[in-house]
C-alpha cells in the first residue's frame, strides 16, 4: 500500500488524477488521467495578473492535483468544489468578482458573480446564465473582454464629462449671459453648429475604441473567432 500511496502522490504532484483499480477486492493498479492545459491558458493567466487581478480556481478534483496545476499556471488560490459558496466567500469585503465557466454546474456561480463570463463552446444553460459570452474557447479572450470593458467605461466617463462641460459653458451664452455686459448674442446658426460639434466630438472619442490594443494579442483567425458578445440587460 505504501508503494501505491507514493505513486498516487507523485502523480497528483504532476497534475494528474490517480484512479485505482482492484481485483477481487484488492488494490491492483493505479491509472492516471490528466486534462492537458491549453497552450493559450498560461498567457491568459499572465494577462489577468498584468491587469492587477487575482485568479482563483474552483474545482472538485483531487486537491493535490489542483494545487499542482495552479502552481504551473501561477494561479493565486485553489478552492474546493461548492462554486456558489466559493463565489460568495470571494466577494466578502465588497470585492468585485468575475466568474468564468462552461459546464452545467457553473450556471449558478455565473448568476451569483458580479460578472459571469461563459465560454461559447459550453452548454446553453451556461450561456443563458452569463452576462458575457466569449464566442470561442480561448481563455485569452477573458482579459481582452475585461480590458475592453474598462476602456469602454473610461470612454463613457470622458464623453459625459466633456459633454457636460461643453454644454455648461455654451448654454448660458446662448441664453444671453453676455448680452447685458457686452451686448453679445449667439447666432442661431453658430448655436446649431456648436451643438453638432458636441455630437461629433463625443462620437469621435467613442470611435477611438476601434484602435484599442487588447491585453493579449493573437493571430487574425483567433481574433476573428474570439470576438466578444455582451448580452443586453433585460428591461
C-alpha positions in Angstrom: 0.0 0.0 0.0 2.9 2.4 0.7 4.0 2.0 -2.9 0.6 2.9 -4.1 0.4 5.9 -1.8 3.8 7.1 -3.0 2.8 6.6 -6.7 -0.6 8.4 -6.2 1.2 11.3 -4.5 3.7 11.6 -7.3 1.1 11.5 -10.0 -1.0 14.2 -8.2 2.0 16.4 -7.9 2.4 16.1 -11.7 -1.1 17.5 -12.2 -2.7 14.0 -12.9 -5.7 12.5 -11.2 -5.0 9.0 -9.9 -7.7 6.3 -10.3 -7.5 3.0 -8.5 -8.2 -0.5 -9.9 -9.0 -3.5 -7.8 -9.1 -7.3 -8.4 -11.1 -9.4 -6.1 -11.3 -6.5 -3.6 -7.6 -6.0 -3.6 -5.9 -2.9 -4.9 -4.0 -3.9 -8.1 -3.1 -0.9 -10.1 -3.2 2.9 -10.4 -4.4 4.6 -13.6 -3.6 8.3 -14.1 -5.7 10.7 -16.2 -5.0 14.3 -17.0 -6.8 17.1 -18.8 -4.0 18.8 -20.8 -3.7 22.6 -20.3 -4.4 24.6 -23.4 -1.4 26.4 -24.8 -3.3 29.7 -24.5 -4.1 29.4 -20.8 -0.7 30.5 -19.3 -0.8 33.6 -21.4 -4.4 34.3 -20.3 -3.4 34.0 -16.6 -0.4 36.2 -17.0 -2.5 38.8 -18.8 -5.1 38.8 -15.9 -2.2 39.3 -13.4 -1.0 42.1 -15.6 -4.4 43.8 -15.2 -3.9 43.7 -11.4 -6.4 40.9 -10.9 -6.2 37.8 -8.6 -7.1 34.5 -10.1 -8.7 31.6 -8.2 -9.6 28.1 -9.4 -12.6 26.3 -8.1 -12.6 22.6 -8.7 -13.8 19.3 -7.2 -10.7 17.5 -8.5 -8.1 15.9 -6.2 -6.7 18.8 -4.1 -3.1 17.8 -4.6 -3.7 17.6 -8.4 -5.4 21.0 -8.4 -2.6 22.6 -6.4 0.0 21.2 -8.9 -2.0 22.7 -11.9 -2.3 26.0 -10.0 1.4 26.2 -9.4 2.2 25.5 -13.0 -0.2 28.3 -14.2 0.6 30.8 -11.5 -3.0 30.7 -10.1 -3.2 32.6 -6.8 -5.8 30.4 -4.9 -7.4 27.0 -5.2 -10.8 26.4 -3.7 -12.7 23.2 -3.3 -16.0 22.4 -5.1 -19.0 24.3 -4.0 -18.8 27.1 -6.5 -21.7 29.3 -5.3 -20.3 29.3 -1.8 -16.8 30.0 -3.0 -18.1 32.9 -5.1 -19.9 34.4 -2.0 -16.7 34.0 0.1 -14.5 35.7 -2.5 -17.0 38.6 -2.7 -16.7 39.3 1.0 -15.4 42.7 1.9 -17.0 44.4 -1.1 -14.7 42.8 -3.7 -16.0 42.5 -7.2 -15.8 39.1 -8.9 -16.0 37.8 -12.4 -16.6 34.0 -12.8 -15.6 32.1 -16.0 -17.3 28.7 -16.7 -18.6 26.4 -19.4 -20.3 23.5 -17.6 -23.9 23.0 -16.4 -22.7 23.1 -12.8 -21.2 26.5 -13.4 -24.5 28.2 -14.2 -25.5 29.0 -10.5 -22.0 30.6 -9.9 -22.2 32.6 -13.2 -25.5 34.0 -12.0 -24.2 34.7 -8.5 -21.0 36.5 -9.6 -20.9 40.3 -10.3 -20.0 39.4 -13.9 -20.5 35.9 -15.4 -18.4 35.1 -18.4 -19.4 31.9 -20.3 -17.3 30.1 -22.8 -19.2 30.0 -26.1 -18.4 26.3 -26.5 -20.3 25.5 -23.3 -23.9 24.4 -22.7 -26.9 26.5 -23.5 -27.9 26.9 -19.8 -24.4 28.4 -19.1 -24.7 30.8 -22.0 -28.2 31.9 -20.7 -26.9 32.4 -17.1 -23.9 34.6 -18.1 -23.6 38.3 -18.7 -20.9 38.0 -21.3 -20.4 35.1 -23.8 -16.9 34.5 -25.3 -17.5 33.1 -28.7 -14.5 30.7 -28.6 -12.9 28.5 -26.0 -9.7 30.6 -26.0 -9.2 31.9 -22.4 -7.1 34.8 -23.7 -10.4 36.4 -24.6 -11.2 36.8 -20.8 -8.5 39.5 -20.2 -9.4 41.0 -23.6 -13.0 41.3 -22.6 -12.1 42.8 -19.3 -9.7 45.3 -20.9 -12.4 46.3 -23.5 -15.0 46.8 -20.8 -12.6 49.0 -18.7 -11.7 51.1 -21.8 -15.4 51.5 -22.6 -16.3 52.7 -19.1 -13.4 55.2 -19.3 -14.7 56.4 -22.7 -18.2 56.8 -21.4 -17.0 58.9 -18.4 -14.9 61.1 -20.7 -17.8 61.7 -23.0 -20.1 62.6 -20.1 -17.5 65.0 -18.7 -16.8 66.8 -21.9 -20.4 66.9 -23.0 -21.4 68.4 -19.6 -18.5 70.9 -19.6 -19.2 71.9 -23.3 -22.9 72.5 -22.7 -22.4 74.1 -19.3 -20.2 76.7 -20.9 -22.2 77.4 -24.0 -25.8 77.2 -22.9 -25.6 80.3 -20.7 -24.0 82.1 -23.6 -26.8 81.0 -25.9 -29.3 82.2 -23.2 -27.8 85.7 -23.3 -25.4 85.7 -20.4 -23.0 88.1 -22.2 -25.7 90.4 -23.6 -26.0 92.7 -20.5 -22.3 93.3 -20.2 -21.1 93.1 -23.8 -24.2 93.2 -26.0 -23.3 89.8 -27.5 -25.9 87.2 -28.5 -25.1 83.8 -30.0 -26.3 83.4 -33.6 -28.7 80.5 -34.1 -26.5 79.3 -36.9 -23.5 79.2 -34.6 -25.5 77.6 -31.8 -26.7 74.8 -34.2 -23.1 74.3 -35.4 -21.8 74.2 -31.8 -24.4 71.5 -30.9 -23.4 69.4 -33.9 -19.8 69.7 -33.0 -20.6 68.5 -29.5 -22.1 65.3 -31.0 -19.2 64.9 -33.4 -16.7 65.2 -30.5 -18.4 62.5 -28.5 -18.7 60.2 -31.5 -15.1 60.7 -32.4 -13.9 59.9 -28.9 -16.0 56.8 -28.9 -14.5 55.7 -32.2 -11.1 55.6 -30.5 -12.1 52.3 -29.1 -11.6 50.8 -32.6 -7.9 51.3 -32.1 -7.8 49.6 -28.7 -5.0 47.2 -28.2 -6.2 44.1 -26.3 -4.1 42.9 -23.3 -3.4 39.6 -25.2 -2.8 39.9 -29.0 -3.0 36.8 -31.1 -3.5 35.7 -34.7 -6.1 37.2 -37.0 -8.0 33.9 -37.2 -8.2 33.5 -33.5 -9.1 37.1 -33.0 -11.9 36.8 -35.6 -13.4 33.7 -33.9 -12.6 35.0 -30.4 -14.9 38.0 -30.6 -16.8 39.2 -27.5 -20.6 39.3 -27.3 -22.3 41.2 -24.5 -25.9 40.3 -23.8 -28.2 43.3 -23.3 -29.8 43.5 -19.9 -33.5 42.7 -19.7 -35.6 45.8 -19.3 
